[in-house]
Amino acid sequence: MKKAEKSFTVNGRGHLAIGGVDTLELAGQFGTPLYVFDEEAIRRTCRRYREALGRSYGEGGLALYASKAFSCKEIYRIVGSEGLGADVVSAGELYTALEAGFVAAKIYYHGNNKTDDELLFAMEKGVGAIVVDNLPELRRLAKLRQRMDRDQDVLLRIKPGIDAHTHNYIRTGQIDSKFGFALETGEALEAVRETLGTEGVRLRGLHCHIGSQIFDTQPFVDAARVMARFMGEIRRSCGATLTTLNLGGGFGVQYIEGDDPVPFEETLAEVAVALRETCKEEGIPQPFVLVEPGRSIVNSACATLYTVGARKEIPGVRTYVSVDGGMTDNPRYALYQAQYEAVVANRAGEERNEHVTLAGKCCESGDLLGEDMPLQHCDSGDILAVLCTGAYNFSMASGYNRIRRPAVVMVKDGLARLVVRRETLEDIVRCDI
Ligand code: LLP
């Protein structure tokens, strides 16, 4: 096991341990499937973000945890206690954060299609800012704001014209996105003008997000420059000095050997240099800088434990190993052919000398966790761990086939505690009339 070495180790019994706790004991105590997070690893990464931003901006920068990656009360408590803010994208995420006692002023509310109810809820609770995506939303927001006794801070979501989702990323185009205002068509400047002229709404700054699981620094640097230049243009043509720049998330992580993302510290340092230079060239003051990492905070801190069930060797074709979860707790292979590393937890010290297709238990052929995955030999009853599943697994879990959502545990200081209990059969019919 190469990646996330600090969280995943092989203990003296040859078992996989997470945060020093034997996964077989965890499976025995809490059942499977089970998401297991190493709390200390999450906290370490939060501190790395704080330190990296502190080095570049002093008090003038803040990381917001993009909670779409993994949202439950406990994660808001953890990242909040490490001094981070949060990015939420629905009433559900906002409610969860508030229920966990998260400071509303450090929450940024996103979304390309917020409902009136969501806008009102966010304003009533006093979120730090609403990130406005389109003009009809701005107009609805202004109207709803009249029911409040204070102005609402907003950022505008801008498409900076950078598509970082390709190997050779594209700097122009990317108008074809459902998110935000396009720069190159003049739409963004128009939106700035209208926002500045809208009563009750205070335009604090801009936001962009260029994609997710980005391994290189350059797209981030280019986005920062584009945004700072636009802030200069706003100052020249509208006379407004914006004070906040949110550069979004997207910092890549390692899932399998061969994934080689640039450490986010390096990217953030280069972004800071580019930003300082561009602000100087544009004659604008350095804005307060926000970043919104999601995946990079939680992904490598977690593994999902399963119990192996049926094993089917189809001669000359492949070997299927089925587990007691699947696309309902991790839809990322089915959706994106995302690659994961798996380990037989009770043989973690042994060589992975087989190649198998890991299947889930849904009534669907595409319900796979991976194909041609190197794995130790395993049979029914063995515990299998899929590594680096902290981001966009639990948060994207579904109730397909009325399969119950797994429990989530945190391990810390050698102890495990339940933070989300397993769904029960009663939960399955809770909303049914
Ligand atoms: N900020 C905004 C506005 C975003 O849309 C996102 C992710 C983030 C921050 C956090 O990005 P991160 O640091 O996690 O890359 N379901 C997909 C990922 C979708 C990401 C959506 N937006 C997956 O499983 O790969």
Boltz pocket constraint, residues with backbone or C-beta under 6 A from the ligand:
constraints:
  - pocket:
      binder: B
      contacts: [[A, 66], [A, 68], [A, 69], [A, 87], [A, 110], [A, 208], [A, 209], [A, 211], [A, 212], [A, 213], [A, 248], [A, 249], [A, 250], [A, 251], [A, 292], [A, 293], [A, 294], [A, 295], [A, 296], [A, 332], [A, 391], [A, 392]]
      max_distance: 6.0
